[in-house]
Amino acid sequence: MVKTDGIPEVIDSFEVDGVKISIITPAFKIEDKADGKKILRNLEKYGRVCYKSEGRITPESAGPFLQNVMKRGHFSIIEHEKVTVRVICDRGVTHEWVRHRLASYSQESTRYCNYGKLGFQYIHLSSYSVGSPQYEERKQAIIDATRHYLNELKLGSAPQEARGVLPNSLKTEIIVTHNIREWRHFFYLRCATGAHPQIREIAVVLLREFQKKIPYLFDDFQIDEEKMTATTNIIT
């Protein structure tokens, strides 16, 4: 289960050569206050400049106005506001996430982080139940990779050299900033049926939080709770 408070749940923990290993769930935290009403008011104010219709602003006009301009394909208006999120996931997920180029990223670096001192965290694959043959196979692979990493450090390798033996399931932490339009594009691609399950499980839960915090701008996405997917007819 993806945690929304930025604090992963520990699924399993053990030691390899005296170094602690934890298997954890993905997690994220919306770093901005993400005041939905303020975001809507600002975007309406900026958008109405295009039509010189500022006099039509009312306490309730922002949401319908923005939904209308999005339906007409005028998405540049919603690029004026951004949201920043801290995400804890595996490195395989971030390899896909950073392909969204209209963004700013700050990511935990395996070049400079010495996990022999920090300890290791790996992300749990939710489709593998704890104790299953698949889980035990993955756990053994983690143990082997960790031991090789530690051995390379003992032989004098730098962390940036030893990191080559670590798997994609290694936990990483990344700060992501997208403008509202790019968040919509992210959800459109990463909540889709064909998206990788590990990025999709984060994206769908994150979309649900965006719908709670910022009304109107993401309401058109329909979430299928059973399949953990989301779709929309309004495409950026």
Summary of the structure (lengths in Angstrom):
residues: 236
radius of gyration: 20.9
end to end distance: 29.1
largest distance: 71.2
contacts: 705
relative contact order: 0.19
helix: 43%
strand: 22%
